[in-house]
Amino acid sequence: MPVLLVRHAVALSRRSWAGKDADRPLDDRGHNQARSLVPLLEATAVVRVLASPAIRCVATVEPLAEHRGLQ
């Protein structure tokens, strides 16, 4: 079974984020990158999506998981 490893998309910089690092969200470019995973992986069988609980990591795979009907 192939495994795809995706690093989180571009997030707000650490310097500009005053909260916990785990709560640091994607920036606009990162949201665009996350949405681009849907067509990029269209021909790839994705049956499960796992992510770190960090906000930016979950947000990176959310569009793909939603498109595939996965949690």
FIBA-147309 format. One record per atom (N, C-alpha, C): z, y, x; residue in one letter; residue number from 0. Coordinates in Angstrom, 2 decimals. Layout:
<rs>
<r><Z>Z</Z><Y>Y</Y><X>X</X><code>A</code><pos>NUM</pos></r>
...
</rs>
This chain:
<rs>
<r><Z>0.00</Z><Y>-1.17</Y><X>0.84</X><code>M</code><pos>0</pos></r>
<r><Z>0.00</Z><Y>0.00</Y><X>0.00</X><code>M</code><pos>0</pos></r>
<r><Z>0.00</Z><Y>1.24</Y><X>0.89</X><code>M</code><pos>0</pos></r>
<r><Z>-1.00</Z><Y>2.10</Y><X>0.74</X><code>P</code><pos>1</pos></r>
<r><Z>-1.04</Z><Y>3.33</Y><X>1.53</X><code>P</code><pos>1</pos></r>
<r><Z>0.08</Z><Y>4.29</Y><X>1.12</X><code>P</code><pos>1</pos></r>
<r><Z>0.55</Z><Y>5.05</Y><X>2.07</X><code>V</code><pos>2</pos></r>
<r><Z>1.58</Z><Y>6.06</Y><X>1.82</X><code>V</code><pos>2</pos></r>
<r><Z>1.02</Z><Y>7.40</Y><X>2.31</X><code>V</code><pos>2</pos></r>
<r><Z>1.09</Z><Y>8.39</Y><X>1.46</X><code>L</code><pos>3</pos></r>
<r><Z>0.65</Z><Y>9.74</Y><X>1.83</X><code>L</code><pos>3</pos></r>
<r><Z>1.89</Z><Y>10.58</Y><X>2.09</X><code>L</code><pos>3</pos></r>
<r><Z>1.90</Z><Y>11.27</Y><X>3.19</X><code>L</code><pos>4</pos></r>
<r><Z>3.02</Z><Y>12.15</Y><X>3.53</X><code>L</code><pos>4</pos></r>
<r><Z>2.50</Z><Y>13.59</Y><X>3.49</X><code>L</code><pos>4</pos></r>
<r><Z>3.11</Z><Y>14.39</Y><X>2.64</X><code>V</code><pos>5</pos></r>
<r><Z>2.68</Z><Y>15.78</Y><X>2.47</X><code>V</code><pos>5</pos></r>
<r><Z>3.85</Z><Y>16.68</Y><X>2.82</X><code>V</code><pos>5</pos></r>
<r><Z>3.63</Z><Y>17.59</Y><X>3.73</X><code>R</code><pos>6</pos></r>
<r><Z>4.66</Z><Y>18.57</Y><X>4.06</X><code>R</code><pos>6</pos></r>
<r><Z>4.66</Z><Y>19.63</Y><X>2.97</X><code>R</code><pos>6</pos></r>
<r><Z>5.80</Z><Y>20.24</Y><X>2.73</X><code>H</code><pos>7</pos></r>
<r><Z>5.85</Z><Y>21.26</Y><X>1.68</X><code>H</code><pos>7</pos></r>
<r><Z>4.88</Z><Y>22.39</Y><X>1.97</X><code>H</code><pos>7</pos></r>
<r><Z>4.42</Z><Y>23.02</Y><X>0.90</X><code>A</code><pos>8</pos></r>
<r><Z>3.50</Z><Y>24.14</Y><X>1.02</X><code>A</code><pos>8</pos></r>
<r><Z>4.25</Z><Y>25.37</Y><X>1.58</X><code>A</code><pos>8</pos></r>
<r><Z>3.52</Z><Y>26.44</Y><X>1.77</X><code>V</code><pos>9</pos></r>
<r><Z>4.09</Z><Y>27.65</Y><X>2.36</X><code>V</code><pos>9</pos></r>
<r><Z>5.18</Z><Y>28.22</Y><X>1.46</X><code>V</code><pos>9</pos></r>
<r><Z>6.33</Z><Y>28.44</Y><X>2.04</X><code>A</code><pos>10</pos></r>
<r><Z>7.48</Z><Y>28.99</Y><X>1.30</X><code>A</code><pos>10</pos></r>
<r><Z>7.78</Z><Y>30.40</Y><X>1.80</X><code>A</code><pos>10</pos></r>
<r><Z>8.64</Z><Y>31.08</Y><X>1.07</X><code>L</code><pos>11</pos></r>
<r><Z>9.10</Z><Y>32.38</Y><X>1.54</X><code>L</code><pos>11</pos></r>
<r><Z>9.71</Z><Y>32.21</Y><X>2.93</X><code>L</code><pos>11</pos></r>
<r><Z>9.60</Z><Y>33.23</Y><X>3.75</X><code>S</code><pos>12</pos></r>
<r><Z>10.14</Z><Y>33.12</Y><X>5.11</X><code>S</code><pos>12</pos></r>
<r><Z>11.66</Z><Y>33.04</Y><X>5.07</X><code>S</code><pos>12</pos></r>
<r><Z>12.21</Z><Y>32.38</Y><X>6.06</X><code>R</code><pos>13</pos></r>
<r><Z>13.67</Z><Y>32.27</Y><X>6.16</X><code>R</code><pos>13</pos></r>
<r><Z>14.31</Z><Y>33.65</Y><X>6.30</X><code>R</code><pos>13</pos></r>
<r><Z>13.63</Z><Y>34.52</Y><X>7.01</X><code>R</code><pos>14</pos></r>
<r><Z>14.16</Z><Y>35.87</Y><X>7.25</X><code>R</code><pos>14</pos></r>
<r><Z>14.26</Z><Y>36.68</Y><X>5.96</X><code>R</code><pos>14</pos></r>
<r><Z>13.32</Z><Y>36.44</Y><X>5.03</X><code>S</code><pos>15</pos></r>
<r><Z>13.33</Z><Y>37.24</Y><X>3.80</X><code>S</code><pos>15</pos></r>
<r><Z>14.12</Z><Y>36.59</Y><X>2.68</X><code>S</code><pos>15</pos></r>
<r><Z>14.67</Z><Y>35.42</Y><X>2.94</X><code>W</code><pos>16</pos></r>
<r><Z>15.41</Z><Y>34.68</Y><X>1.91</X><code>W</code><pos>16</pos></r>
<r><Z>16.90</Z><Y>34.71</Y><X>2.25</X><code>W</code><pos>16</pos></r>
<r><Z>17.71</Z><Y>35.24</Y><X>1.34</X><code>A</code><pos>17</pos></r>
<r><Z>19.14</Z><Y>35.39</Y><X>1.59</X><code>A</code><pos>17</pos></r>
<r><Z>19.95</Z><Y>34.19</Y><X>1.07</X><code>A</code><pos>17</pos></r>
<r><Z>19.33</Z><Y>33.37</Y><X>0.23</X><code>G</code><pos>18</pos></r>
<r><Z>20.06</Z><Y>32.24</Y><X>-0.36</X><code>G</code><pos>18</pos></r>
<r><Z>20.08</Z><Y>31.02</Y><X>0.54</X><code>G</code><pos>18</pos></r>
<r><Z>20.52</Z><Y>29.91</Y><X>-0.05</X><code>K</code><pos>19</pos></r>
<r><Z>20.54</Z><Y>28.64</Y><X>0.66</X><code>K</code><pos>19</pos></r>
<r><Z>19.11</Z><Y>28.22</Y><X>0.99</X><code>K</code><pos>19</pos></r>
<r><Z>18.91</Z><Y>27.62</Y><X>2.15</X><code>D</code><pos>20</pos></r>
<r><Z>17.58</Z><Y>27.21</Y><X>2.55</X><code>D</code><pos>20</pos></r>
<r><Z>16.99</Z><Y>26.21</Y><X>1.55</X><code>D</code><pos>20</pos></r>
<r><Z>17.80</Z><Y>25.33</Y><X>1.01</X><code>A</code><pos>21</pos></r>
<r><Z>17.31</Z><Y>24.34</Y><X>0.05</X><code>A</code><pos>21</pos></r>
<r><Z>16.77</Z><Y>24.99</Y><X>-1.22</X><code>A</code><pos>21</pos></r>
<r><Z>17.18</Z><Y>26.23</Y><X>-1.49</X><code>D</code><pos>22</pos></r>
<r><Z>16.73</Z><Y>26.95</Y><X>-2.68</X><code>D</code><pos>22</pos></r>
<r><Z>15.52</Z><Y>27.85</Y><X>-2.41</X><code>D</code><pos>22</pos></r>
<r><Z>15.04</Z><Y>27.87</Y><X>-1.17</X><code>R</code><pos>23</pos></r>
<r><Z>13.93</Z><Y>28.76</Y><X>-0.80</X><code>R</code><pos>23</pos></r>
<r><Z>12.64</Z><Y>28.28</Y><X>-1.48</X><code>R</code><pos>23</pos></r>
<r><Z>12.03</Z><Y>29.14</Y><X>-2.31</X><code>P</code><pos>24</pos></r>
<r><Z>10.86</Z><Y>28.73</Y><X>-3.09</X><code>P</code><pos>24</pos></r>
<r><Z>9.54</Z><Y>28.91</Y><X>-2.35</X><code>P</code><pos>24</pos></r>
<r><Z>8.49</Z><Y>28.39</Y><X>-2.94</X><code>L</code><pos>25</pos></r>
<r><Z>7.15</Z><Y>28.62</Y><X>-2.43</X><code>L</code><pos>25</pos></r>
<r><Z>6.77</Z><Y>30.07</Y><X>-2.67</X><code>L</code><pos>25</pos></r>
<r><Z>5.90</Z><Y>30.58</Y><X>-1.81</X><code>D</code><pos>26</pos></r>
<r><Z>5.33</Z><Y>31.89</Y><X>-2.08</X><code>D</code><pos>26</pos></r>
<r><Z>4.03</Z><Y>31.69</Y><X>-2.86</X><code>D</code><pos>26</pos></r>
<r><Z>3.29</Z><Y>32.76</Y><X>-3.12</X><code>D</code><pos>27</pos></r>
<r><Z>2.05</Z><Y>32.63</Y><X>-3.91</X><code>D</code><pos>27</pos></r>
<r><Z>1.04</Z><Y>31.70</Y><X>-3.24</X><code>D</code><pos>27</pos></r>
<r><Z>0.91</Z><Y>31.82</Y><X>-1.94</X><code>R</code><pos>28</pos></r>
<r><Z>-0.01</Z><Y>30.94</Y><X>-1.20</X><code>R</code><pos>28</pos></r>
<r><Z>0.43</Z><Y>29.48</Y><X>-1.34</X><code>R</code><pos>28</pos></r>
<r><Z>1.73</Z><Y>29.24</Y><X>-1.26</X><code>G</code><pos>29</pos></r>
<r><Z>2.24</Z><Y>27.89</Y><X>-1.40</X><code>G</code><pos>29</pos></r>
<r><Z>1.98</Z><Y>27.30</Y><X>-2.78</X><code>G</code><pos>29</pos></r>
<r><Z>2.11</Z><Y>28.11</Y><X>-3.82</X><code>H</code><pos>30</pos></r>
<r><Z>1.81</Z><Y>27.62</Y><X>-5.17</X><code>H</code><pos>30</pos></r>
<r><Z>0.33</Z><Y>27.26</Y><X>-5.29</X><code>H</code><pos>30</pos></r>
<r><Z>-0.54</Z><Y>28.06</Y><X>-4.67</X><code>N</code><pos>31</pos></r>
<r><Z>-1.97</Z><Y>27.73</Y><X>-4.66</X><code>N</code><pos>31</pos></r>
<r><Z>-2.22</Z><Y>26.43</Y><X>-3.90</X><code>N</code><pos>31</pos></r>
<r><Z>-1.53</Z><Y>26.24</Y><X>-2.79</X><code>Q</code><pos>32</pos></r>
<r><Z>-1.68</Z><Y>25.00</Y><X>-2.02</X><code>Q</code><pos>32</pos></r>
<r><Z>-1.23</Z><Y>23.80</Y><X>-2.85</X><code>Q</code><pos>32</pos></r>
<r><Z>-0.12</Z><Y>23.95</Y><X>-3.56</X><code>A</code><pos>33</pos></r>
<r><Z>0.40</Z><Y>22.85</Y><X>-4.38</X><code>A</code><pos>33</pos></r>
<r><Z>-0.60</Z><Y>22.48</Y><X>-5.47</X><code>A</code><pos>33</pos></r>
<r><Z>-1.18</Z><Y>23.47</Y><X>-6.12</X><code>R</code><pos>34</pos></r>
<r><Z>-2.18</Z><Y>23.19</Y><X>-7.16</X><code>R</code><pos>34</pos></r>
<r><Z>-3.43</Z><Y>22.54</Y><X>-6.57</X><code>R</code><pos>34</pos></r>
<r><Z>-3.74</Z><Y>22.86</Y><X>-5.33</X><code>S</code><pos>35</pos></r>
<r><Z>-4.95</Z><Y>22.29</Y><X>-4.71</X><code>S</code><pos>35</pos></r>
<r><Z>-4.82</Z><Y>20.80</Y><X>-4.40</X><code>S</code><pos>35</pos></r>
<r><Z>-3.59</Z><Y>20.28</Y><X>-4.41</X><code>L</code><pos>36</pos></r>
<r><Z>-3.42</Z><Y>18.84</Y><X>-4.19</X><code>L</code><pos>36</pos></r>
<r><Z>-4.03</Z><Y>18.02</Y><X>-5.33</X><code>L</code><pos>36</pos></r>
<r><Z>-4.08</Z><Y>18.58</Y><X>-6.54</X><code>V</code><pos>37</pos></r>
<r><Z>-4.60</Z><Y>17.85</Y><X>-7.69</X><code>V</code><pos>37</pos></r>
<r><Z>-6.05</Z><Y>17.44</Y><X>-7.46</X><code>V</code><pos>37</pos></r>
<r><Z>-6.98</Z><Y>18.37</Y><X>-7.22</X><code>P</code><pos>38</pos></r>
<r><Z>-8.36</Z><Y>17.94</Y><X>-6.97</X><code>P</code><pos>38</pos></r>
<r><Z>-8.54</Z><Y>17.24</Y><X>-5.63</X><code>P</code><pos>38</pos></r>
<r><Z>-7.75</Z><Y>17.63</Y><X>-4.64</X><code>L</code><pos>39</pos></r>
<r><Z>-7.87</Z><Y>17.01</Y><X>-3.32</X><code>L</code><pos>39</pos></r>
<r><Z>-7.60</Z><Y>15.51</Y><X>-3.37</X><code>L</code><pos>39</pos></r>
<r><Z>-6.63</Z><Y>15.12</Y><X>-4.19</X><code>L</code><pos>40</pos></r>
<r><Z>-6.24</Z><Y>13.70</Y><X>-4.27</X><code>L</code><pos>40</pos></r>
<r><Z>-6.77</Z><Y>13.01</Y><X>-5.53</X><code>L</code><pos>40</pos></r>
<r><Z>-7.77</Z><Y>13.60</Y><X>-6.17</X><code>E</code><pos>41</pos></r>
<r><Z>-8.31</Z><Y>13.05</Y><X>-7.41</X><code>E</code><pos>41</pos></r>
<r><Z>-8.76</Z><Y>11.60</Y><X>-7.27</X><code>E</code><pos>41</pos></r>
<r><Z>-9.39</Z><Y>11.27</Y><X>-6.16</X><code>A</code><pos>42</pos></r>
<r><Z>-9.92</Z><Y>9.91</Y><X>-5.97</X><code>A</code><pos>42</pos></r>
<r><Z>-8.90</Z><Y>8.96</Y><X>-5.35</X><code>A</code><pos>42</pos></r>
<r><Z>-7.69</Z><Y>9.42</Y><X>-5.15</X><code>T</code><pos>43</pos></r>
<r><Z>-6.65</Z><Y>8.61</Y><X>-4.52</X><code>T</code><pos>43</pos></r>
<r><Z>-5.70</Z><Y>8.07</Y><X>-5.58</X><code>T</code><pos>43</pos></r>
<r><Z>-5.42</Z><Y>6.78</Y><X>-5.51</X><code>A</code><pos>44</pos></r>
<r><Z>-4.47</Z><Y>6.18</Y><X>-6.45</X><code>A</code><pos>44</pos></r>
<r><Z>-3.06</Z><Y>6.63</Y><X>-6.08</X><code>A</code><pos>44</pos></r>
<r><Z>-2.46</Z><Y>7.42</Y><X>-6.94</X><code>V</code><pos>45</pos></r>
<r><Z>-1.08</Z><Y>7.87</Y><X>-6.73</X><code>V</code><pos>45</pos></r>
<r><Z>-0.26</Z><Y>7.31</Y><X>-7.88</X><code>V</code><pos>45</pos></r>
<r><Z>0.69</Z><Y>6.45</Y><X>-7.55</X><code>V</code><pos>46</pos></r>
<r><Z>1.48</Z><Y>5.80</Y><X>-8.61</X><code>V</code><pos>46</pos></r>
<r><Z>2.95</Z><Y>6.23</Y><X>-8.58</X><code>V</code><pos>46</pos></r>
<r><Z>3.35</Z><Y>6.91</Y><X>-7.51</X><code>R</code><pos>47</pos></r>
<r><Z>4.73</Z><Y>7.36</Y><X>-7.41</X><code>R</code><pos>47</pos></r>
<r><Z>4.78</Z><Y>8.59</Y><X>-6.52</X><code>R</code><pos>47</pos></r>
<r><Z>5.61</Z><Y>9.54</Y><X>-6.90</X><code>V</code><pos>48</pos></r>
<r><Z>5.78</Z><Y>10.75</Y><X>-6.10</X><code>V</code><pos>48</pos></r>
<r><Z>7.26</Z><Y>10.91</Y><X>-5.79</X><code>V</code><pos>48</pos></r>
<r><Z>7.56</Z><Y>11.05</Y><X>-4.52</X><code>L</code><pos>49</pos></r>
<r><Z>8.94</Z><Y>11.27</Y><X>-4.06</X><code>L</code><pos>49</pos></r>
<r><Z>8.99</Z><Y>12.58</Y><X>-3.30</X><code>L</code><pos>49</pos></r>
<r><Z>10.11</Z><Y>13.29</Y><X>-3.41</X><code>A</code><pos>50</pos></r>
<r><Z>10.24</Z><Y>14.56</Y><X>-2.69</X><code>A</code><pos>50</pos></r>
<r><Z>11.70</Z><Y>14.79</Y><X>-2.34</X><code>A</code><pos>50</pos></r>
<r><Z>11.88</Z><Y>15.56</Y><X>-1.30</X><code>S</code><pos>51</pos></r>
<r><Z>13.20</Z><Y>16.07</Y><X>-0.98</X><code>S</code><pos>51</pos></r>
<r><Z>13.66</Z><Y>16.90</Y><X>-2.17</X><code>S</code><pos>51</pos></r>
<r><Z>14.96</Z><Y>17.03</Y><X>-2.40</X><code>P</code><pos>52</pos></r>
<r><Z>15.42</Z><Y>17.86</Y><X>-3.51</X><code>P</code><pos>52</pos></r>
<r><Z>15.27</Z><Y>19.36</Y><X>-3.26</X><code>P</code><pos>52</pos></r>
<r><Z>14.87</Z><Y>19.76</Y><X>-2.06</X><code>A</code><pos>53</pos></r>
<r><Z>14.67</Z><Y>21.19</Y><X>-1.78</X><code>A</code><pos>53</pos></r>
<r><Z>13.63</Z><Y>21.75</Y><X>-2.75</X><code>A</code><pos>53</pos></r>
<r><Z>13.87</Z><Y>22.93</Y><X>-3.26</X><code>I</code><pos>54</pos></r>
<r><Z>13.01</Z><Y>23.56</Y><X>-4.26</X><code>I</code><pos>54</pos></r>
<r><Z>11.55</Z><Y>23.60</Y><X>-3.81</X><code>I</code><pos>54</pos></r>
<r><Z>11.30</Z><Y>24.00</Y><X>-2.57</X><code>R</code><pos>55</pos></r>
<r><Z>9.92</Z><Y>24.12</Y><X>-2.10</X><code>R</code><pos>55</pos></r>
<r><Z>9.22</Z><Y>22.77</Y><X>-2.02</X><code>R</code><pos>55</pos></r>
<r><Z>9.97</Z><Y>21.71</Y><X>-1.76</X><code>C</code><pos>56</pos></r>
<r><Z>9.39</Z><Y>20.37</Y><X>-1.67</X><code>C</code><pos>56</pos></r>
<r><Z>9.01</Z><Y>19.85</Y><X>-3.06</X><code>C</code><pos>56</pos></r>
<r><Z>9.90</Z><Y>20.01</Y><X>-4.00</X><code>V</code><pos>57</pos></r>
<r><Z>9.63</Z><Y>19.59</Y><X>-5.37</X><code>V</code><pos>57</pos></r>
<r><Z>8.46</Z><Y>20.39</Y><X>-5.94</X><code>V</code><pos>57</pos></r>
<r><Z>8.46</Z><Y>21.70</Y><X>-5.72</X><code>A</code><pos>58</pos></r>
<r><Z>7.38</Z><Y>22.56</Y><X>-6.25</X><code>A</code><pos>58</pos></r>
<r><Z>6.03</Z><Y>22.20</Y><X>-5.66</X><code>A</code><pos>58</pos></r>
<r><Z>6.01</Z><Y>21.68</Y><X>-4.44</X><code>T</code><pos>59</pos></r>
<r><Z>4.75</Z><Y>21.29</Y><X>-3.81</X><code>T</code><pos>59</pos></r>
<r><Z>4.09</Z><Y>20.11</Y><X>-4.53</X><code>T</code><pos>59</pos></r>
<r><Z>4.87</Z><Y>19.16</Y><X>-4.98</X><code>V</code><pos>60</pos></r>
<r><Z>4.28</Z><Y>17.96</Y><X>-5.60</X><code>V</code><pos>60</pos></r>
<r><Z>4.28</Z><Y>18.00</Y><X>-7.13</X><code>V</code><pos>60</pos></r>
<r><Z>4.92</Z><Y>19.00</Y><X>-7.73</X><code>E</code><pos>61</pos></r>
<r><Z>4.99</Z><Y>19.08</Y><X>-9.19</X><code>E</code><pos>61</pos></r>
<r><Z>3.62</Z><Y>19.09</Y><X>-9.88</X><code>E</code><pos>61</pos></r>
<r><Z>2.67</Z><Y>19.93</Y><X>-9.43</X><code>P</code><pos>62</pos></r>
<r><Z>1.38</Z><Y>19.93</Y><X>-10.13</X><code>P</code><pos>62</pos></r>
<r><Z>0.69</Z><Y>18.56</Y><X>-10.10</X><code>P</code><pos>62</pos></r>
<r><Z>0.76</Z><Y>17.88</Y><X>-8.97</X><code>L</code><pos>63</pos></r>
<r><Z>0.15</Z><Y>16.56</Y><X>-8.87</X><code>L</code><pos>63</pos></r>
<r><Z>0.86</Z><Y>15.56</Y><X>-9.77</X><code>L</code><pos>63</pos></r>
<r><Z>2.18</Z><Y>15.56</Y><X>-9.75</X><code>A</code><pos>64</pos></r>
<r><Z>2.93</Z><Y>14.63</Y><X>-10.57</X><code>A</code><pos>64</pos></r>
<r><Z>2.68</Z><Y>14.88</Y><X>-12.06</X><code>A</code><pos>64</pos></r>
<r><Z>2.67</Z><Y>16.14</Y><X>-12.46</X><code>E</code><pos>65</pos></r>
<r><Z>2.41</Z><Y>16.46</Y><X>-13.87</X><code>E</code><pos>65</pos></r>
<r><Z>1.02</Z><Y>16.03</Y><X>-14.27</X><code>E</code><pos>65</pos></r>
<r><Z>0.04</Z><Y>16.27</Y><X>-13.42</X><code>H</code><pos>66</pos></r>
<r><Z>-1.34</Z><Y>15.89</Y><X>-13.70</X><code>H</code><pos>66</pos></r>
<r><Z>-1.48</Z><Y>14.37</Y><X>-13.87</X><code>H</code><pos>66</pos></r>
<r><Z>-0.71</Z><Y>13.64</Y><X>-13.10</X><code>R</code><pos>67</pos></r>
<r><Z>-0.77</Z><Y>12.17</Y><X>-13.15</X><code>R</code><pos>67</pos></r>
<r><Z>0.19</Z><Y>11.57</Y><X>-14.16</X><code>R</code><pos>67</pos></r>
<r><Z>1.01</Z><Y>12.40</Y><X>-14.80</X><code>G</code><pos>68</pos></r>
<r><Z>1.99</Z><Y>11.89</Y><X>-15.76</X><code>G</code><pos>68</pos></r>
<r><Z>3.13</Z><Y>11.16</Y><X>-15.09</X><code>G</code><pos>68</pos></r>
<r><Z>3.48</Z><Y>11.59</Y><X>-13.88</X><code>L</code><pos>69</pos></r>
<r><Z>4.56</Z><Y>10.96</Y><X>-13.10</X><code>L</code><pos>69</pos></r>
<r><Z>5.77</Z><Y>11.89</Y><X>-13.04</X><code>L</code><pos>69</pos></r>
<r><Z>6.95</Z><Y>11.29</Y><X>-12.87</X><code>Q</code><pos>70</pos></r>
<r><Z>8.16</Z><Y>12.11</Y><X>-12.70</X><code>Q</code><pos>70</pos></r>
<r><Z>8.28</Z><Y>12.56</Y><X>-11.27</X><code>Q</code><pos>70</pos></r>
</rs>
